[in-house]
Amino acid sequence: MTTNQPKGHLMQTIRVHLKEAFHAASTYVRFLRALAAARMAPMIGDERGEIASWVVVTALVVLASIVIVGIVVTKLTNTANGIQTP
């Protein structure tokens, strides 16, 4: 530090450079985030209408399980009625 510079001038210069570096880094991070989001958007796709398909699939599974339980209960009932007691 030279004698003609005021005391603390070096710290002020460091602060200015750190602020500039922070702004440059944050701008770069924002750019990378936007780039990643733009690249990921086609892979993720539009999820509108997905709920309706899940409702249909769930309804079909519930219907199939009701039919299967009905078949099993009918067979068990017929088998139980067919057992002869002495």
C-alpha positions, 0 to 999 in steps of 0.5 A, spaced: 500 500 500 502 506 498 502 512 502 498 517 498 492 512 498 487 513 504 487 507 509 482 502 507 482 503 500 485 496 499 479 493 503 474 497 499 477 495 492 476 488 494 469 489 496 468 492 489 471 486 486 467 481 490 461 484 489 462 484 481 464 477 482 458 475 485 454 478 480 457 475 475 457 468 478 449 469 480 448 471 473 451 465 470 448 460 475 441 463 473 443 462 465 445 455 467 438 454 471 434 457 465 438 453 460 437 446 464 429 448 465 429 449 457 432 442 456 428 438 461 421 441 459 420 437 453 423 431 457 418 432 462 412 434 458 405 436 459 402 433 464 395 436 463 390 430 462 394 425 466 389 425 472 383 423 467 387 417 465 389 415 472 382 415 474 380 410 468 386 405 470 384 406 478 376 404 476 378 398 472 383 395 477 377 396 482 372 393 477 377 387 476 378 386 483 370 386 485 369 381 479 375 377 482 372 377 489 365 375 487 368 369 483 372 367 489 366 368 494 362 364 489 367 358 488 368 358 496 360 358 497 359 352 492 365 348 495 362 349 502 355 347 500 358 341 497 361 338 503 357 333 506 356 332 514 355 325 517 
